[in-house]
Amino acid sequence: MRRRRGTLTLRPALPFTLPFTLALTLTFTLALTAACSGDDQDRTTLRVLAGPDLAVLEPLLDELRSETGVELDMDYRADADTGEALAATGKSGGGHELAWLSTDRSFRLSHKDTARGMLRTSTMLSPVVIGLRPDVARELRAKSPSSPLSWADIADGSATGTVRFGMADPRQTGTGLAALVGVATAAAGTGGALREEDVSCDRLRGFRSGQRLTAASTRDLLDDFVDQPGTANALISYESDLLALNSGGRLKEKLEIVRPEDGTVLADFPLLLLDPGRRAAYDKVVEWLRRDSVQRKIMRTALRRPVNASVAREGQLRTPVGNALYFPDRPGVLERLLDDYGDPRRRIGDQVVFLLDFSGSMRGARMAELRAAFADLSGADSSATGGFARFYQGERLTVVRFGGRVLEERTVTVRGQRDLTTLADVVARGGYGDATAVWTALDHGYRTASAAVADEPERAVSIVLMTDGENNAGLAYEEFVRRYEARPAETRTAVHTYPVHFGEADAGALRRAAAKTGGHMVDARDSSLSEAFKEIRGCR
């Protein structure tokens, strides 16, 4: 903001004489000059490193200057650039006395020494929420009419292709990162801040498959959503962004704003003091911004929630936010989360090779449990964990039935319910073997996986081995290991095995196979095959 100066022309009317007029003009001019000079001396200009989400407050900054004598010279930069600037310049700010961001959480985690002791004040609030086209909201609610929508519902809808969402790139924007933290925290289901073990168990594959739009800034994301109406039917962003989009007349139909039942991450738009020598001016700005009257203006101008409990929320901001989710408290958690989520512009589904024991001991109740587990992964499980673990669009699934030898192999890429029905039919078929060739089946699985890795190196491939008995046919374990070690390094590095201990299977042998291939064993004896498969899908 630059101060605007004006001019004043005096046009005296008769009967004033010329000498009187000149004297009056000179006196007024001197007084005006003195006043302006005094105003310049009293005014303080602070250069502010600002996130793009603060630009909406420009109309209020003239009032701030007029009432406090402090002018904010806003230097707007992309979220990623503000973090880099703060990290590079430290507390001196590199020519900036203040920083005003949508969130400083990532910066404070990654640069604790720089952030330590840095004065900060929350100025307004906005949760990261979801805007759905009305028909999509109705379809999601039809599955659970009596329950509010959750992140699990969004993940489930993304996996089936019902939800096609836009979300800013979490590697570059505060909104995208907050959304990713929110959905990952809900997926972990611990009720606390994300831990590294929660992130290493990536439960976001189905959710990620629904992303259709991304951008390096929230503004670009909103523009793309409007300009490409058939690409996405949902938006994940700050509540204030979606309210502004709804009220701006750019959409044919307004989005229904959903504040997920399982919690949201709040942005508090902190004002940071970078130069301790400007503390007095900083205090003036903070005091002004936190006034109830100014908080109301911010609420009406920026559609953000007031930080003062004494200010009544208006309009849709009266809707409760619900559970506020914790932000991770360790930088390694964010790094792993972003690495696992990957580049949102490149979407390719994983491939999972299921090696399923169809020996005679699986007849009856055990086979019924296996078929129920596949039904749950195909969408029958309506629980929160089921929504995050189910098969999703773009995922490639291979089912291998084995007994004393391989009985059948079938591969589908999930595009719709027909593909899931095909897999269900393979699992439902009879045709049992009279022996259990565990290591022959696993060797076969690695042949399939090796071919997949060679054809599409960017596609993640894993193997799930389910058996209820000990190996009594085919290859010995030592022969499997010899063949495994002879396979290409790319396969041995990328493809891990996750055995499921079921029935009378040899737990020790399964653990050795998991350790050899970089996976881990899951015990289904104390829970169910469905829970075991869900755990593997969260942790592979």
N, C-alpha and C positions, 0 to 999 in steps of 0.2 A: 504494500500500500504506500503510495506517495502522497504527500500532502498537496492539496490543490489550493492555489492562491488565486484571489480575485482582485479586481480593481474597482475603485469607487470614483465617479465623476460628479463634482458639485456644480450645479447650475443655479446660482443665486438669482432671485427675482427682484425687480424694482420694489421699493424705492432705495435699496441699498446703494451706496456710492461705491465706486471702483476701489478706492483705498481700503474701505471697510471690507469689501469682498476679498481683496488680496490678503488682508490680515487674517480674516477668518479662515481662508483656505490654507494659509501657511500654518496657522495654529493647529488646525485639524490634521493636516498632513504630518506635522511633527508628533502629535499625539498618537496618530495611527501607527507611525513608524516605531515609536517607542513601545507601543503595545505589541506589535508584531515581533519586535526584537525580544521583548520579555517572553513572549510565547515560545519563540525559538529556543531561548535559554532554558525554559522550564521543560520543554519537550525532550523525551528520551526515545531514541530509536533502537530497537533490538532486532537483530537479524536472526530469523527463525528457520531452522532446518525442519521442513514440514512434509508430512505424508500427503498424498493426493486427496485423501478423504477429508482433509480439513478445508479444502477450497470452498466448500459450501458455506463456510462461516464468513466469507469476505464481507457480506453486507453489515456484519456486526463490528468489524474492525475499526470503522470510522467512529462509531460510538465509543469504543474502547479508548481510542486516542483522545477524543473530545472530553471524556469524563475522567481519565486518569493521567493524561499527558504522555502516555507511552504509546508509541507507534510500533507495530509489528511489521517488519519487512520480511514477507514470507517467501522462502525459497523452496518451491514445491519440487519434490523428487519422488521417483517410484519407490515403493516400499523396500525393495532390495537395495536400492542405492542409499536410502537413509541409514539402513543398518550398516552398510559398508562405510559410509562417511563417519558415523559415530565411532565405529571400531578403529578406523584409520587415524582419526584426529584426537580421540580421547576426550578428556574433560574440557580441553580448550575449544573444541568444536570446530576448529579450522575456519575461523571467521564467523561462526555462529555463536550467539550467546544463549539461545534456547533451542530446544527441539520439541516438536509437537507431532506426535505420531498416533496412529490408531491403536497400536500396541507396541510395547517395548520388551515383551516377554522373551522373545527369541534372542534379542540383543543382550539382555541381562543374563541369560543362561550361558551364552557363548563367550561373553566378555565380562566376567564377574569383577575382575580387578578394575576395569574402566568404569563399570556401573556402580561400584561400591561407594556409598556416600553421596551419590548424585541425587539431588533433591527432585522429587517427582510429585505431581498432583493430578489426580483423576479429574477430568473435566466434564465427561458425559459417558453414557453407556449405550451399547448396542450389542445384542446377542447375534451369533451366527445361526441363521434359521433357513428354512426351505420354502420356496415359493413354488406351488404346483398349479398347473392348469386345472380348472375345476373338474373336468372329466377324469383326469388322473387321480385326483384326490378321492373322487367317488369310488373309483375302481379299487384303490388301496383300502378304503374303509369297508368295502363290501366283504373283505376277508375277516375283519374283526370289527363289526359294527359298534360294539359296546366299548371299545378301547381307543384312547387317543393314539394318533400316529406317532411312531418312534423312528429312530435311526435304523433299527432292525427292519422296519417295514420298508424304508427307503432302500436298504441293501437288498431285501428280498425282491422288491419291484425292479431294481436295477438288474438283478440276476436274470429275471424273466424277460427283460426288455420293455416292461411297462413304464418304467421311469428312465427317461433319457435326460440327464441333467447337464447343466453348465456350472463350472466352478473355476475360479481363478487359479492359476498355477500355484500350488502350495510352496514351491521353491522360491517364488518371487514376490508373493503377496501375503499380507497379514490375514486377509479374509480366507484365502485358500488354506493356509496353514492352520488357522483356527478351526475351519470346517473339518480338516483331516484329523486334527487332535480330537475333536468332538466325536466323530464317528468311530475312531479307533478306541477311544475311552469307553464308549457305549458297547463296542464289540467285546472288549476285554471283560466287561461285566463285574469288575472288582469294586466299583464304587469309589475308587481312589485315583490318584494320579497315575498315568501310564508308567510302567516299569519296562526295562529292556526285555525281560522275558515275555511281557505282553506283546511287544512289537515284533519280537522274533517269531512269535506265533501269529503270523499275518492272517487276519480274518477279513481282509478288505477286498479279496479278489472279486467277489460277486458285486460289491458296491462299485469298485473301479470299472467294471465292465459296462456300467451304465453311463459313463462320462462321454459326452458328445461334443462339448464346447469347452475350451479353456482359453486363457489370455494372460498376458503379463501384467494386467491391471484390471481392477474392478470395472472401471469406466468402459474399457474395451470389451469386457465380457458382456456388460449390459447392452452395449451397441450391437454386438454380434447376435445376441439373443433376439433383439428386435428385428434386425436386418435379415436373419435366417430363421423365420418362424417355424419351418418344418423340421429343423435339426434337433431341437431340444424342447421338452415340455415341462422342465423344472429348472429352477435356479437355486444355487446355494450361495448365500452371501449375507452381509449384515442386514438385519431387520430394516434399518433406515434406508438402505439401497432399494429394497423391494417395495417399501411403502412409497418411496419417491417415484419408482417406476410405475406403480399402480396409479398414482395421482397425476402423472405427467401426460396422459393421453396418448402414449406411444403404443399401447397394446390394444388389440381388438377386444380382449376380455382380460379382466384383472386376474392376477395370480392369487390363489388362496395361500395365505401365509401360515405355515405350520411350525410351531415351536415344539420340537420333539420331546416326547414324554420322558425319554431316558437322558435328557439334559442338553445344555448348550454351553458353549464357551463365550464369555463376555469380553468385549473390547471396552476399555475404559478411557481411551484417548488421553494419555498422560502428557502433561506439560513438564519438560525436563529443564533444569537449570544447568547449563554447561559451563558458564563463566560465573564462579562464585562472587566476583566483583560486581555483578549486576543483580545481587540479591534484592535490593530495595525495589528496583523496577519490577523484578519477577513477582515479588509479594503483591505489588499493586495490581498486576495482571491477574494473579490468582484470586485475590480478593474480589475483583470485579467479576470474573468468570463464575465464581461460586455464589454470587448474589442470587437470591430466589428469583428476582425479576429477570436477570440475565439467563438463568437456567430455563425459565419459561420461553424466552426468545430463542434459545438454542433448540429447545424441544420443537417449537413451531417452525423454525427455519431449517433445521437439519434432520428433524424427525428422529431424534435420539433421546433416550431416557435421561431424565435429570439425575444427578448424583445426590442431590439433597432430598432426604426423605420428606422434608416439609413441603416440597413442590408436588402438587397433585398431577399425576399423569393424565394425558388427554387422548381421546380417540382410541385408535387401536393399540396405543402404548399402555392402555389400562390392562391389557391382557397379561396375566402373570407369565414371567419367563420360565418358572419352574426350577428344576434342579440345575445349579451352576456347576459345570464340570471343572475339575482341577486341571491346570496346565502342568505338563511334565516339569520336574524339578532337577533334571539332569540333562546336559546337552547331548549326551550320547543317545538318549531316547529319541530326540528330534532327528538326529542324523540318521538313525536306523529307520525311523518311520518314513522319512523322505526317500531314503534309498529303496526301501521295500515298495513304496507306492510307485516310484519310477517316473518316467516322463509321461504326463497325461496325454500327450499328442500321439504316443505310440501305444496302441491297445492290441495286445495279442494274448489270447487265452493260454492257460497252462495245459499240459497233457498229463493225465493221471492213468497209470496202468494198474488195474485191479486184478490181482491174481487170487482167485476164489476157489477154495477147497470144495470139490464136489465128490469127495469120497463117501462111501456108504454110511459112515458115522454121522454125516451131516443131515441124513434124512430126518423128517419129522420136525420137532420143535426148533432145532438149530437152523434148519433151512428157512423156516417161517421167520425166524429172527433176522436172518440175513436179508430176506426179501423185504421185511419191514424197514430195515436200515436203508436200503436203496430207495424205498418209497419216501422216507423222511428226507433224504438228500435230493429227491426230485420235487420237493415242495410240500409234502404231507405234514411236516413238522412246522407248526405255527409259532413255536416258542422263539424268544429273542435269539438264542444261540442257533436255532434252526435257520432263521433268516440270514445269518451271516455265513453259514456253513454249506448252504445248498449248492447244487450244480448251477452254473451260470452260462449265459449266452457267450459263445465263442470258445468255451472250454472244450477240449478234445478228450474224450473218455474211451478207454480201451478196457473191455472186460474179457478176461481169460479164465475159462472154467477148466479145472484140472482134477484128475484123480491119480491113477498110476502113470498117466501121461497127459499131455494137453488135449482136452476134449473139444474145445471151441474157442475162437477168438473173434471179437467183434469191436470195431471202432466207429464212433460217431463224433461229429462236431455239433455241439448243442446249438440249434437254431430255434427250437420250439418244443412243444410238448410231444410231438411225434417222435423226435429223437430220444427223449427220455422214455417213451413207451417202448421203443426198440430195445433199449437196455434192460428195461423191466422184463421184457419177454425173454431175453437171454438168461437172466437170473432165474426166471420162473420155470424154465424148461427142466424137465427131468433129465435122465441120462447120467447116472452116477458111475464113478470108477470103483474098482475093487481094491485100490491101494492108495497110498499118499506119497506122491513124488514131489516133495517140497522144493528140493534144490534144482530139479529139472524144470519145474515151473518158474523158479526165480531166474534161472539161466535164460529161459525163453523170454521172460520179461525184459531182461537186459538186451537181448537181441532186438526186440521191438523198440526199446528206448534208444539204443544206439542209432538205429535208422532214423528215428525222429530227431535226434540231436544233429545228425549229419544233414538232414533235409532243412531244418529250421533252427539254427543255433540260438536264435533269440527266444524261442519258446521254452519255458521251464518245464521239465519232465520229472516226474517222481513215480515211485512204485509203492503200492499198498499190497502187502501179502497177508492174506487171512487163511489160517488153517486151524483145525481143531485136533490135529493128531501129530504124531512123530513121523519123520521121514522113513518109509519102509520100501521104497522102490526108486528106480532111476539113479541119478547122480548122487554120489556121496558129497558131503559138505566140502571136503578138501578139493574135489574136482571142480565144484562150482567156483571156489576161490581161485583156483588156477586159471580157469577161463575168464573170470572177472578181471584178474590182474593183467590178462593179455589184451583186454579191450582198450580202445583209444583213451588217452588221458582226458579228452573232452568229456567222454561219457562218465568216467570214474569221478571226475570233479563235479559234474553237474547233476548226476542222477543219484538220488538217495532212496533207500528202502525203509519203509515203515511197517514192520510186522505187527499183526494184531494177535495177541495171545488169547486163545479161545479154547474151551474144552480141555482136552488132555495134551495139548501141544507142548513141545519141549521149550520151555521159557529160556533156558540157557543158550540153546542153539539159535533161537530167534534174536536174542540180545547180541550174540556174536555177529550174526549177519547184519544187524542194524549198525553196530559199531564199525564193522568192516566197510560199509557203504556210506557212512556219514549220516544215517538216520537215527531213529530211536524206536524202541518197542512200546506199544500201548497195550495195557492189560484190560481185556473186556470181561474178565470173569466176575469182577465186583460191580460192574455197571451193566452195559449192554453193548451189542455191536453198533447200534446207532450212535451211542455216546462216544464209542471208540473212534468211529469214522469221523464224527464231528471234531473230535480232538485232533486227529491227524490233519484234517482239512484246515484247522486253525494253526497248526504247528509245523507244517512241512516246509 
